[in-house]
Amino acid sequence: MPVYFVSHGGPNLLDPKDYPSTHTVAQGLSKIGKEILELNPRALLVVSGHWEAGASTLQVNSKSGIQQPLIYDFYGFPSWMYKEEFPHRPGPELARQVSGMLGAAKIPTETVDRGLDHGVWVVLKKAGLANAPFPIVQLSLFHNDSMDKHFELGRLLAPLRDQGVVIVGSGMAVHNLRDLFTSRSQGVPAYVPIFDKQIEAALGCENRKKAMVDLEFSDYLRKAHPTLEHLMPLHVAAGAAEASPKVKKMLEAYQLSLSWSCYRFSDE
């Protein structure tokens, strides 16, 4: 199965006034959703920039197999956004498998009952995956900024691809909210396309891990990501797809201090 990285934005992604079906972002996410549906996977395993567990421990949801209430982890948006729903199937079997795999690699991973956060349900809903015919399971990130550790996490998850599981990293290619709210009249800052292209180049390198971890030394890293939690899902995805040489940029769009770039990793 291929691996995807999607940029998820905020809850206003669901506002048709902000992102109508003709919008580049909406079209790109819709294409990804259609691809995933056509794959008919056993399940979807998603990591989001909005769930971190411990520095060296993880959590995975779907423990009971009962859909939990969504997490509306955003503030100051119109009231209707807090009533949005995302019907989906949890995946307790996959949750137990992931916990066992990672536990065997000496990463304690607790199965829990937790709703999907907006880094998962908003973007998947925009992609057309509500009521998908397969389970959707969310795995946390580590509560640290280690690019190496998150890439290695992806490597550990890679065997699931041969078992019908599509792995999705959900974050943002560039995510500077401070500049988003303070520099609206100044257009796209120079660091946005520069760092976005550094990511693209790193993903295309033969030694993908080194190139991705070396983003730590980019002069533009801390402008593009004042905090790194929205970048870590890309490292998980890149690690899970390390054996897949083909990388396709499914979406490129810059919006002030955000990059919406999305990628698909595949063998052919």
C-alpha positions in Angstrom: 0.0 0.0 0.0 1.2 3.6 -0.6 1.9 6.0 2.2 0.5 9.5 2.3 1.4 12.8 3.9 -1.4 15.4 4.0 -1.4 18.9 5.2 -4.6 19.3 7.3 -5.1 23.1 8.0 -7.8 24.2 10.5 -11.5 23.4 10.9 -12.4 26.1 8.3 -11.2 23.6 5.8 -14.8 22.4 5.9 -16.2 25.9 5.2 -17.3 26.0 1.6 -16.8 29.7 1.5 -13.1 29.3 2.4 -12.4 26.1 0.5 -15.1 25.5 -2.2 -14.8 22.3 -4.2 -13.0 24.3 -6.9 -10.2 25.4 -4.6 -6.8 23.9 -5.2 -6.6 22.5 -1.7 -10.1 21.0 -1.8 -9.3 19.4 -5.2 -6.0 18.0 -4.0 -7.5 16.4 -0.9 -10.4 15.0 -2.8 -8.1 13.3 -5.2 -6.2 11.7 -2.3 -9.4 10.5 -0.7 -10.6 8.9 -4.0 -7.3 7.2 -4.4 -7.5 5.7 -0.9 -11.1 4.5 -1.4 -10.0 2.8 -4.7 -7.3 1.0 -2.8 -9.9 -0.6 -0.6 -7.4 -0.9 2.3 -7.8 -3.2 5.3 -7.5 0.0 7.5 -6.1 3.5 7.7 -3.5 4.3 10.3 -3.0 8.0 10.9 -0.6 10.1 12.9 -1.4 13.7 13.6 0.4 16.7 14.8 -2.2 17.1 17.5 -1.6 14.1 19.6 1.7 13.5 21.5 2.1 10.9 24.2 5.3 10.5 26.2 8.9 11.3 25.2 9.5 7.6 24.7 6.0 6.1 24.8 3.0 6.1 22.5 -0.7 5.6 22.5 -3.1 4.3 19.9 -6.8 4.7 19.9 -9.7 2.2 19.2 -9.2 0.2 22.3 -12.9 -0.7 22.8 -13.9 -0.6 19.2 -16.6 1.9 20.0 -16.5 5.3 18.1 -15.5 8.0 20.6 -16.7 11.6 20.5 -14.6 13.8 18.1 -12.1 16.2 19.7 -12.8 19.8 18.7 -9.3 21.0 19.5 -9.7 24.5 18.1 -11.0 27.8 19.4 -12.8 30.9 18.2 -14.5 29.4 15.2 -18.2 29.5 14.2 -20.4 27.4 16.4 -21.5 25.1 13.5 -17.9 23.7 13.3 -18.3 22.3 16.8 -21.3 20.3 15.7 -19.6 18.7 12.7 -19.5 14.9 12.7 -17.2 12.3 11.1 -18.8 8.9 11.2 -16.1 6.2 11.0 -15.2 2.7 12.1 -12.6 2.2 14.9 -10.1 -0.6 14.5 -9.4 -2.4 17.7 -7.7 -5.3 15.9 -5.2 -3.0 14.3 -4.8 -1.0 17.5 -3.7 -4.2 19.3 -1.4 -5.2 16.4 0.3 -1.8 16.4 0.7 -1.9 20.2 2.2 -5.3 20.0 4.6 -4.4 17.1 5.9 -1.3 18.8 6.1 -3.0 22.2 8.2 -5.7 20.7 10.5 -2.9 19.5 10.7 -1.7 23.2 8.4 1.3 22.7 5.6 1.0 25.3 2.3 1.7 23.4 -0.9 1.9 25.3 -4.3 1.2 23.6 -6.8 3.8 24.7 -10.3 5.1 23.9 -9.8 8.6 22.4 -11.7 10.5 19.7 -10.0 11.6 16.6 -8.6 15.2 16.8 -9.1 17.7 14.0 -5.8 16.9 12.5 -7.4 13.6 11.4 -11.2 14.0 11.1 -11.3 17.4 9.4 -8.9 16.6 6.6 -10.3 13.1 6.1 -13.8 14.5 5.9 -12.7 17.0 3.3 -11.1 14.1 1.5 -14.4 12.4 1.3 -13.6 9.6 3.8 -16.6 9.9 6.2 -18.3 6.6 6.5 -15.4 4.9 4.8 -15.8 1.1 4.5 -12.6 0.4 6.5 -11.5 1.2 10.1 -9.6 4.4 10.9 -7.1 4.2 13.8 -5.0 7.1 15.2 -1.5 6.6 16.6 0.2 9.4 18.7 3.5 11.0 18.1 6.2 11.0 20.7 6.3 14.1 22.8 9.6 15.2 21.5 11.1 16.9 18.4 13.4 14.1 17.3 13.3 13.8 13.6 15.4 10.6 13.8 13.0 9.0 16.4 9.9 9.7 14.3 11.5 8.5 11.1 12.4 5.3 13.0 8.8 5.0 14.2 7.7 5.0 10.5 10.2 2.3 9.7 8.7 0.1 12.4 5.2 0.7 11.0 6.3 -0.1 7.4 5.4 -3.9 7.5 1.7 -2.9 7.9 1.8 -1.7 4.3 2.1 -5.3 3.1 -0.9 -6.2 5.2 -3.3 -3.8 3.5 -2.9 -0.8 5.8 -2.5 2.7 4.4 -0.4 4.9 6.6 -1.1 8.6 6.7 0.9 11.4 8.3 -1.2 14.5 8.9 0.5 17.8 9.7 1.6 20.8 7.7 4.5 21.2 5.3 4.9 24.8 6.7 3.1 25.9 9.8 3.7 29.3 11.3 0.5 30.5 13.0 2.1 33.5 14.5 2.9 35.0 11.1 -0.4 33.8 9.8 -2.3 36.0 12.3 0.1 39.0 12.2 1.2 39.3 8.6 -2.0 38.8 6.6 -1.3 41.8 4.4 2.2 40.8 3.4 1.6 37.8 1.2 3.5 34.6 1.3 6.8 35.0 3.3 10.0 33.9 1.5 10.7 31.1 3.9 7.5 29.2 2.9 8.4 28.1 -0.6 12.1 27.8 0.4 11.5 25.3 3.2 8.8 23.6 1.2 11.3 23.0 -1.6 13.8 21.8 0.9 11.3 19.1 2.0 10.7 18.1 -1.6 14.4 17.8 -2.3 14.9 15.7 0.9 12.2 13.3 0.1 13.7 12.7 -3.3 17.2 11.9 -2.0 18.6 8.4 -2.3 19.4 8.5 1.4 16.0 9.8 2.5 16.5 9.4 6.2 19.7 11.5 6.3 18.2 14.2 4.1 15.0 14.3 6.3 16.9 14.4 9.6 19.2 17.0 8.2 16.3 19.4 7.9 17.1 20.0 11.5 20.0 22.2 10.3 18.0 24.3 7.8 18.3 28.0 8.4 14.5 28.2 7.6 13.3 25.4 9.9 12.2 27.5 12.9 10.6 30.1 10.7 8.6 27.4 8.9 7.9 25.5 12.1 8.3 27.5 15.3 7.3 24.2 17.0 7.8 20.9 15.2 4.8 18.8 16.0 3.3 19.5 12.5 6.5 18.4 10.8 6.9 15.1 12.7 4.1 13.3 10.9 6.0 13.8 7.6 9.0 12.1 9.2 6.8 9.2 10.2 5.4 8.9 6.7 8.8 9.2 5.1 10.2 6.4 7.4 7.2 4.1 6.7 7.9 4.7 3.0 11.6 4.4 3.0 11.6 1.4 0.7 9.4 3.1 -1.8 11.4 5.2 -4.3 8.6 7.0 -6.0 7.4 10.2 -4.4 4.6 12.2 -6.0 3.7 15.7 -4.8 -0.1 15.5 -4.8 -0.7 19.1 -3.9 1.3 22.3 -3.7 -0.4 25.5 -2.4 0.9 28.3 -0.3 -1.4 30.4 1.8 0.4 33.2 3.7 2.7 31.4 6.2 1.3 27.9 5.5 2.2 25.3 2.9 -0.4 22.7 2.0 2.0 20.3 0.3 0.8 16.7 0.2 2.7 13.6 -0.9 2.2 10.0 -2.0 5.0 7.4 -1.6 4.7 4.3 -3.6 6.7 1.5 -5.2 5.7 2.3 -8.8 
